[in-house]
Amino acid sequence: MKISVVIICYNEKKNIVVCLNSLLEQTYSSDKYEILVVDNNSTDGTRAIVQKYIQRNPSYSLRLIINPIK
């Protein structure tokens, strides 16, 4: 069974690094969970930070979903 961790965020540049580091550094096996970051159209650079984490951590199931709120 795979667990999904869903992070819903909007302009969380100050907090997303701590959140992602915590999830990536845990002892639970990385093949047993996925991390989904749902970005509600942030304007503060949150999206770029998450994209860098995805590039730097290819062995983790880490995805960014953009939700363009209108």
C-alpha positions in Angstrom: 0.0 0.0 0.0 1.3 3.4 -0.9 0.5 6.5 1.1 -0.1 9.9 -0.5 1.0 13.0 1.4 -0.8 16.0 -0.1 0.5 19.5 0.6 -1.9 22.2 -0.5 -0.2 25.6 -0.6 -0.4 29.2 -1.6 2.6 31.5 -1.2 4.3 29.2 1.2 7.9 30.0 0.3 8.8 30.5 3.9 7.5 27.1 5.0 7.7 24.7 2.0 11.4 23.9 2.5 11.0 22.8 6.1 7.9 20.7 5.1 9.7 19.0 2.2 12.9 18.4 4.1 10.9 16.8 6.9 9.1 14.5 4.5 12.3 13.5 2.6 14.3 12.9 5.7 11.8 10.6 7.5 12.7 6.9 8.0 9.6 5.5 6.2 10.7 3.9 3.0 10.5 6.3 0.0 9.0 3.6 -2.2 5.9 3.4 0.1 4.8 7.0 -0.2 4.3 9.8 -2.7 4.4 13.6 -2.1 1.9 15.7 -4.0 2.3 19.5 -3.8 -0.8 21.3 -5.0 0.2 24.9 -5.7 -2.8 27.2 -5.7 -1.1 29.6 -8.2 1.5 31.0 -5.8 3.2 34.2 -6.7 6.1 34.1 -4.2 8.4 31.5 -5.7 6.9 28.5 -4.0 6.5 26.7 -7.3 10.2 27.2 -8.3 11.3 25.8 -4.9 9.2 22.6 -5.3 10.5 22.2 -8.9 14.1 22.3 -7.7 13.2 19.6 -5.0 11.7 17.4 -7.8 14.9 17.8 -9.9 17.3 17.2 -7.0 15.4 14.1 -5.6 14.6 11.9 -8.5 14.4 8.8 -6.4 11.3 10.1 -4.6 7.8 10.2 -5.9 7.4 14.0 -5.7 5.0 15.8 -8.0 3.8 19.3 -8.4 0.2 20.0 -9.4 -0.7 23.6 -10.4 -4.2 24.6 -9.5 -4.9 27.9 -11.3 -7.6 29.4 -9.1 -9.7 32.0 -10.9 
